[in-house]
Amino acid sequence: MAWWVWLLAGIALLGIEMLTPGGFFTIFFGAGALVVGLFGLLGWQPGVPVQGLVFLAVSVASLLVFRKPLMEKFQRSIPQKQVDSLVGETAVALEEIPAGGMGKAELRGSSWSARNLGDTPILLKQRVRVERIDGLTLDVRA
């Protein structure tokens, strides 16, 4: 197969990797195709079966060697969610919230559903501490 076909296939596979979330799979097959294409560009032109074997060998070897470290690096470098940074802040009750019940609270200018984790009711306009966030609900305590 022509070297430029391998290069185009490699570029296409790298593009697919950029368009798909997570995983890190097609990047390694793109790398394998690019390696075979570069060998062809440098003058090495074996038959298609040998090119296919080199493609598979480079792809699988790079997948086995590099995928796990890449996954760990990118999962570790994901910044803490902005919402999680709200834990520990002070919100203001927009209505009375019974003990163990639901109501509304304002935090940073936005209205949130709020769950009272405490044993006493929260009064209107009382300041409360955000203990955790469950979806779009603040778990608060007076």
C-alpha positions, 0 to 999 in steps of 0.5 A: 500500500502507498505510504501516503495512504498510511499517513492519511489513515494515521492523521484521520485516526488521530483526528477521530481520537480528538473528537471522541471523549475519553478512552485513548484507543484510536491514538495508538492505531493512528500512531501505528499507521503514521509509523508505517507511512513514515517507513514508506516515505523513507523508502521501505516498501514491503508488501501489504501483509508486512505493512499490516503486521508492523501497523498492528505491532506498533499499535498494540505495543504503544497501546500496552505501554502508553495507555495506562500512564496517559489515563492516569496523567489525565485523570489526575490532572482534571481540576476539582469541580468548581461546584465542589469548591462551594463546600464550606461556604455560607449560604442564606436561607430564602425560606424556612427549612424544617429540620431534615426538610427541603427548602431554598437557599442563596449562594453566590447570587444563585438560588439553590434547593437546600436540604437541612441536615440539622436537627433544628429548623432554619429560619428565613434569611438565616446563614447556613454552612454548605456541608456538601453538594448533591447534584443541584441540592446544597446540604446545609446546616445552621 
